[in-house]
């Protein structure tokens, strides 16, 4: 009887623990959904990624060199919007947040890269994330690459697409995207690199900014390099065919 009672007690504790985890998880989802709904009309002051970068700069460099300035979407030049979509997510206006084909292709390429990797030649991994996925990750999540975090990213991505317009998603993305160390948003980037506002960016300048997005901390020192120039020319050629939301 005593053993049976102890066993029942253990199962009761486990059941309560699981229930508590589920309630906490559901509460977190509802909290994030509420924040997304609020973003339809309220501009977020910061993102999870920005806050983690502030902490990194403070702990590693003991200072926070930071530039960011919000601008409404109608004050961002059309070429900048075209350049980012052409560079990062050409199907932005058509998909519902996730491009499954692009994810499958990225997975296959990464598996091939991992199979050929050596200690001296680490694999060069690629992503298949849409603009909405990148926004959901930057707004709410950490940078770790795990299956639970990726699953959470999918949930938040679908919520963003369901609750916000494509115009609003792009506006949020362009105001919080990283374009250099401590440099966030296209307004701050336009002033930093070209000494003009985001509303004054021409197609060539916009294309150069867009090609920084995969690795802004590495490429920010190469704005005049052959690498950036070549990639910008490719983006520039694709921009006229891009559909805007």
N, C-alpha and C positions, 0 to 999 in steps of 0.2 A: 504493500500500500504506500509506504514511504517513497519507494522508487517511482511508483506511478505518479504520486503527487509532485515529486521533483520534476519529472518529465513534463507533466502538464504545466508546471510553473515556467519551465524553460520555453516551451512552445508559446505560452502566453506573452512572455517577454519579447520573444522574436516577432510575434504577430503585432504587438504594440509598436515595436521598433520599425517594422516595415510600414505600418500605417502612418507613423510619424514622418518617415522619409517621403512617403507618397503625398502627404498633406503639405509638407514643406516644398516639394517639387511643384505641386499644383499651385501653391501660393506664389512661388517665384514666376511661374508662367503667367499667372493673372497680373502680377505686378508689371512684368515686361509688356504684356498686352495693353495695360493701362497707359504705360509710357509711350507706346507706339501710337495709340489713339490720341494722346495729348500732342504728339508731334505734328498732327495734321494742321495745328494752328500755332504751336509754340516752338520756337527754335531752341534746340538743345544747346546748352552752354559748353558741354564737353562730352567726350565719349570715353568708354572704358580704355580704349587704346591710347588716347591722349593722356589720360591720367596715369597710365602705366609708363608712358614715355617721360612725363614730368618727374615721376619717382626715379626712373633710371638716370635721367640727367642730374637730378639732385644728388643721388648716391654715388654716381660715377665721376661726375665733373664738379660737384658741389656748387652748381649754379644752374639756373634754368634760362637758357637763351631761347626765347619763344616769340613767334610771330603768327598771329591769326586774327582775321577780321571777317565777320559775317557780312555777306551781301545777298540781297534778294536775287532770285533766279533771273529776273528781268534786267538785272544789272551785270549779268555775266554774258560776255559776247557769244553770239551763236557759234563762231568757229571753235571756241573752247568746248562747248557742249558736243559739237560734232567730233572734235579730236579725241575726247575721252571715250565716247561711244565707239568710234572707229578703232581705237587702240585696245580697249578693255572688253567690249561687249557689243558686237555689231548687231546682235538680235535683241537688244534691250527693249525696244518698243513692242516686240511680238511675244516674248516669252512671259511666263508667269512667275519668274524669279529664279528658276533653276533650269540650266541647259544640260539635260542628261547626256546627250551625245558628247558634248564638250568634256563633261566629267569622265566619261568612259575613255575618250581619247587621251586625256591627261593621265588617267590611271595606267593605261597601256604604255605610254611614253615613260612614265616614272618607273614602272616595273623593268623596262628595258635598261633604263639608266642605272637602276640599282644593281642589275645583274652584271653590268660592265664596270661598276665602281671598284676602285682600289684605294688603299690608304693614301696614296699620293694624288689620286684623282677622285675626289668625292663626287657623288652624283649631282647633276644639275636637274633639280625637280621643277616641274611646271604645275600651274594651277588651272582649273577650269571654271573658276568662280565667276559669276555674273556681277554686275555692279551692285545689285540688290544684296547678294550674298556678302560681298565685301563690306557693304554698309552695315549689315546686321552684325557681322563679326566685330567691326570697329566700334559700333555703338555699345555692345553688350558683353562681348566675350573676350577670353584670353587668347593668346597666340598659340597655345599648345595644339598639337595635331593628334587628336584621339577620336575614336569613333563616337563616344557620347557627345563630345563637343561639336563634332560635325553634324550629328543628328539634331542637336539644339540649334545649330546654325540654320538647318533646313526649316525647322519650325518657325523661327523668327523671320526668315526670308519670306515664307508664305504669308505670315502675318503682315509684314510690311507691304507686300503686294496687294493683300486684301483690303487693308485699311488706309493706304495712302495712294495718291495718284502717281503716275510715272514722273510727272513734272516735279512733284514734291520729293520723291526719292532721289532724283538727279540733283536737285537743289541741295538736299542734305549731304549727299555724297561729295559734291564739289566744294562745299564749305568745310568739310572735315577730313578730306583726303590728305595723306601725308605727301609732301613734295620736297622734302629735305629734312635734315635733323632739326627738330623743333620748329618746323615750318609746315603749317597746316592751312588748307583752303587755297583756292585759286586766287583770291584777292591778295593775300599776303605773298603768294608765290609770284604773281605778276609784278608786284612792286619790288620784290627782292631781285628777281632775275632781269626784268626789263624796265623797271622804273616807270611803270604805268599801271593803271587800274585794270581789273578783270574786264571791264566794259570796253576797254580800248585794245584788247588783244586781237591781232590779226591771225590769219590762218597759220602762217609759218611759226609764229611764237607759240600759238596754242598747241601745235603739233609737237614742238620741243618739250613743252610742259608735260604733255600726255605720255611721252615715252619714258619719263622719269618714274612712272607709277609702279612698275614691277620692282624697282630697287632704288628708291629715291636717295637713300643715304650714300649709296655707291656712285650713282650717276650724277648727283648734284655738282660734283667737281669736274664733270666732263661735258658741260653744256656745249662747248665748242668743238668737241671731239668728232672724229670721223664716225664713230659708233653711233652717237646721238644724232648726228646729221643724217646718216643713212636711214636710221629707224624713223626719224621725223619725216623724211621724204616719202617713206612707205605709208605712214599714217596720213600725210597730206594728200596722197593719191586716192586714198579710200574715203576721205571725208565727204566729197560731193554726193556719194551714193548712200550716205548714212541717213536714216530716218530719225527725226526728232520727235519727242513726245509732245 
